[in-house]
Amino acid sequence: MKTLLTRKDIPPWLKVPEDLEDPEVLQVNTQVLNSLFGPERSRMPHIEQVSQAMFELKTLESSESTEILVYGSDNNKLRAKWMLQSMAERCRLRQERDMRKLEESMKVLEVGEE
């Protein structure tokens, strides 16, 4: 028997209970999560509305990842999951690029000190 979500602020675009039964699940690095949803997850309601889905976040034990459960119609769940995965990958690549730039800058500073 499946357990249903007990969130009190279920968006009006979801059909209850069928849209809450089988969520899509993805894991995202917790640091990347702030880039996705903004400080204190302020952009989360907007992204939910645009994707016509609902998200539930669960921090995984002994892990740097957060699990995102995506609820909604099958099409909306898949579209929202794809969108979140794309956004997370873009954030991850940007963070890697910024780290490389920082490392290069540090090397230049070290060379200049000699």
Secondary structure as a PSIPRED ss2 file (coil, helix, strand):
# PSIPRED VFORMAT (PSIPRED V4.0)

   1 M C   1.000  0.000  0.000
   2 K C   1.000  0.000  0.000
   3 T C   1.000  0.000  0.000
   4 L C   1.000  0.000  0.000
   5 L C   1.000  0.000  0.000
   6 T C   1.000  0.000  0.000
   7 R C   1.000  0.000  0.000
   8 K C   1.000  0.000  0.000
   9 D C   1.000  0.000  0.000
  10 I C   1.000  0.000  0.000
  11 P C   1.000  0.000  0.000
  12 P C   1.000  0.000  0.000
  13 W C   1.000  0.000  0.000
  14 L C   1.000  0.000  0.000
  15 K C   1.000  0.000  0.000
  16 V C   1.000  0.000  0.000
  17 P C   1.000  0.000  0.000
  18 E H   0.000  1.000  0.000
  19 D H   0.000  1.000  0.000
  20 L H   0.000  1.000  0.000
  21 E C   1.000  0.000  0.000
  22 D C   1.000  0.000  0.000
  23 P C   1.000  0.000  0.000
  24 E E   0.000  0.000  1.000
  25 V E   0.000  0.000  1.000
  26 L E   0.000  0.000  1.000
  27 Q E   0.000  0.000  1.000
  28 V E   0.000  0.000  1.000
  29 N E   0.000  0.000  1.000
  30 T H   0.000  1.000  0.000
  31 Q H   0.000  1.000  0.000
  32 V H   0.000  1.000  0.000
  33 L H   0.000  1.000  0.000
  34 N H   0.000  1.000  0.000
  35 S H   0.000  1.000  0.000
  36 L H   0.000  1.000  0.000
  37 F H   0.000  1.000  0.000
  38 G C   1.000  0.000  0.000
  39 P H   0.000  1.000  0.000
  40 E H   0.000  1.000  0.000
  41 R H   0.000  1.000  0.000
  42 S C   1.000  0.000  0.000
  43 R C   1.000  0.000  0.000
  44 M H   0.000  1.000  0.000
  45 P H   0.000  1.000  0.000
  46 H H   0.000  1.000  0.000
  47 I H   0.000  1.000  0.000
  48 E H   0.000  1.000  0.000
  49 Q H   0.000  1.000  0.000
  50 V H   0.000  1.000  0.000
  51 S H   0.000  1.000  0.000
  52 Q C   1.000  0.000  0.000
  53 A C   1.000  0.000  0.000
  54 M E   0.000  0.000  1.000
  55 F E   0.000  0.000  1.000
  56 E E   0.000  0.000  1.000
  57 L E   0.000  0.000  1.000
  58 K E   0.000  0.000  1.000
  59 T E   0.000  0.000  1.000
  60 L C   1.000  0.000  0.000
  61 E C   1.000  0.000  0.000
  62 S C   1.000  0.000  0.000
  63 S C   1.000  0.000  0.000
  64 E C   1.000  0.000  0.000
  65 S E   0.000  0.000  1.000
  66 T E   0.000  0.000  1.000
  67 E E   0.000  0.000  1.000
  68 I E   0.000  0.000  1.000
  69 L E   0.000  0.000  1.000
  70 V E   0.000  0.000  1.000
  71 Y E   0.000  0.000  1.000
  72 G C   1.000  0.000  0.000
  73 S C   1.000  0.000  0.000
  74 D H   0.000  1.000  0.000
  75 N H   0.000  1.000  0.000
  76 N H   0.000  1.000  0.000
  77 K H   0.000  1.000  0.000
  78 L H   0.000  1.000  0.000
  79 R H   0.000  1.000  0.000
  80 A H   0.000  1.000  0.000
  81 K H   0.000  1.000  0.000
  82 W H   0.000  1.000  0.000
  83 M H   0.000  1.000  0.000
  84 L H   0.000  1.000  0.000
  85 Q H   0.000  1.000  0.000
  86 S H   0.000  1.000  0.000
  87 M H   0.000  1.000  0.000
  88 A H   0.000  1.000  0.000
  89 E H   0.000  1.000  0.000
  90 R H   0.000  1.000  0.000
  91 C H   0.000  1.000  0.000
  92 R H   0.000  1.000  0.000
  93 L H   0.000  1.000  0.000
  94 R H   0.000  1.000  0.000
  95 Q H   0.000  1.000  0.000
  96 E H   0.000  1.000  0.000
  97 R H   0.000  1.000  0.000
  98 D H   0.000  1.000  0.000
  99 M H   0.000  1.000  0.000
 100 R H   0.000  1.000  0.000
 101 K H   0.000  1.000  0.000
 102 L H   0.000  1.000  0.000
 103 E H   0.000  1.000  0.000
 104 E H   0.000  1.000  0.000
 105 S H   0.000  1.000  0.000
 106 M H   0.000  1.000  0.000
 107 K H   0.000  1.000  0.000
 108 V H   0.000  1.000  0.000
 109 L H   0.000  1.000  0.000
 110 E H   0.000  1.000  0.000
 111 V H   0.000  1.000  0.000
 112 G H   0.000  1.000  0.000
 113 E H   0.000  1.000  0.000
 114 E C   1.000  0.000  0.000
